[in-house]
Amino acid sequence: MKALQTILLLIVSNVFMTFAWYGHLKLQEMKISTNWPLYAVILFSWSIALAEYSFQIPANRIGFQGNGGPFTLMQLKVVQEVITLIVFIGFSTLLFKGESLHWNHLVSFLCLVAAVYFAFLK
């Protein structure tokens, strides 16, 4: 159950993180934030990142073996990176129509999935 909680919290966290890091680019593309000064864009992104941290920190606390969770620190990080990539692929292909997924992206994704496999080997 803790593994599922951790993964769900990491997914939600990464949705917020992706919007914090890249959402301002979509707002700019839509002509919403074109005239915003850089500090306003940073503050906007930080406000979204606060929500991201509100899910990331509990995910790490619940999932970490040192707190009774199922994952080592290395496993948590590798899982989080793969979730980040999955969320980013969805975000970039759905919201940025000029971005597309190519064979080399899929190969790099498979390498990350292999990294998860190797991270969980005993």
Legacy VTK file of the C-alpha trace (Angstrom):
# vtk DataFile Version 3.0
C-alpha trace
ASCII
DATASET POLYDATA
POINTS 122 float
0.000 0.000 0.000
2.853 2.398 0.811
4.374 1.734 -2.595
1.110 2.667 -4.323
0.685 5.782 -2.156
4.237 6.830 -2.934
3.819 6.365 -6.682
0.478 8.207 -6.775
1.920 11.124 -4.787
4.933 11.199 -7.116
2.647 11.323 -10.159
0.659 14.256 -8.755
3.884 15.972 -7.698
5.346 15.598 -11.155
2.251 17.001 -12.847
2.676 20.151 -10.755
6.444 20.165 -11.322
6.045 19.922 -15.082
3.574 22.814 -15.092
5.905 24.838 -12.842
8.910 24.242 -15.094
7.264 24.383 -18.530
3.749 25.775 -18.134
4.982 29.349 -18.442
6.181 28.499 -21.942
2.655 27.455 -22.905
1.270 30.657 -21.345
3.752 32.625 -23.418
2.797 30.709 -26.552
-0.870 31.521 -25.829
0.067 35.228 -25.467
-1.038 35.248 -21.811
2.340 35.912 -20.198
4.202 37.486 -23.110
4.617 40.830 -21.344
5.263 39.462 -17.855
8.644 40.416 -16.411
10.909 37.483 -15.613
10.413 37.861 -11.841
6.627 37.477 -12.316
7.148 34.281 -14.322
9.460 32.983 -11.580
6.944 33.813 -8.840
4.172 32.163 -10.855
6.280 29.017 -11.263
7.250 29.021 -7.583
3.597 29.128 -6.576
2.998 25.979 -8.611
6.182 24.407 -7.265
4.870 24.858 -3.717
2.035 22.485 -4.613
4.589 20.112 -6.138
6.581 20.015 -2.911
3.379 19.401 -0.953
3.137 16.032 -2.710
6.846 15.250 -3.260
7.893 15.472 0.386
5.132 13.128 1.666
5.881 10.717 -1.193
9.520 10.509 -0.135
8.635 10.215 3.553
6.080 7.448 2.972
8.173 5.584 0.407
11.616 5.691 2.075
12.746 2.465 3.765
14.185 4.456 6.672
10.599 5.496 7.485
9.084 2.031 7.011
8.465 2.420 3.283
9.324 -0.057 0.538
11.973 1.942 -1.371
15.632 2.709 -0.860
16.731 6.273 -1.544
18.196 5.249 -4.906
15.024 3.410 -5.881
12.889 6.434 -4.956
15.008 8.662 -7.172
14.950 6.321 -10.171
11.176 5.809 -9.904
10.678 9.567 -9.614
12.756 10.202 -12.739
10.771 7.698 -14.805
7.501 9.214 -13.585
8.865 12.646 -14.502
9.603 11.456 -18.021
6.173 9.870 -18.474
4.411 13.024 -17.252
6.644 15.218 -19.424
5.966 13.150 -22.544
2.232 13.535 -22.007
2.553 17.245 -21.249
4.764 18.066 -24.215
2.878 16.037 -26.798
-0.590 17.197 -25.669
0.086 20.881 -24.978
2.906 21.639 -27.400
1.666 20.510 -30.789
5.045 21.097 -32.451
6.697 18.540 -30.177
6.533 14.918 -31.167
7.825 11.639 -29.853
10.499 10.038 -32.058
12.180 6.643 -32.010
15.256 7.973 -30.189
13.026 9.329 -27.403
11.448 5.890 -27.037
14.869 4.227 -26.910
16.027 6.643 -24.208
12.797 5.951 -22.315
13.449 2.202 -22.507
16.921 2.837 -21.094
15.314 4.579 -18.116
12.908 1.691 -17.629
15.955 -0.595 -17.653
17.466 1.699 -15.001
14.433 1.071 -12.799
14.869 -2.657 -13.287
18.531 -2.513 -12.319
17.828 -0.208 -9.360
15.499 -2.848 -7.910
17.881 -5.812 -8.372
19.079 -7.279 -5.110
LINES 1 123
122 0 1 2 3 4 5 6 7 8 9 10 11 12 13 14 15 16 17 18 19 20 21 22 23 24 25 26 27 28 29 30 31 32 33 34 35 36 37 38 39 40 41 42 43 44 45 46 47 48 49 50 51 52 53 54 55 56 57 58 59 60 61 62 63 64 65 66 67 68 69 70 71 72 73 74 75 76 77 78 79 80 81 82 83 84 85 86 87 88 89 90 91 92 93 94 95 96 97 98 99 100 101 102 103 104 105 106 107 108 109 110 111 112 113 114 115 116 117 118 119 120 121
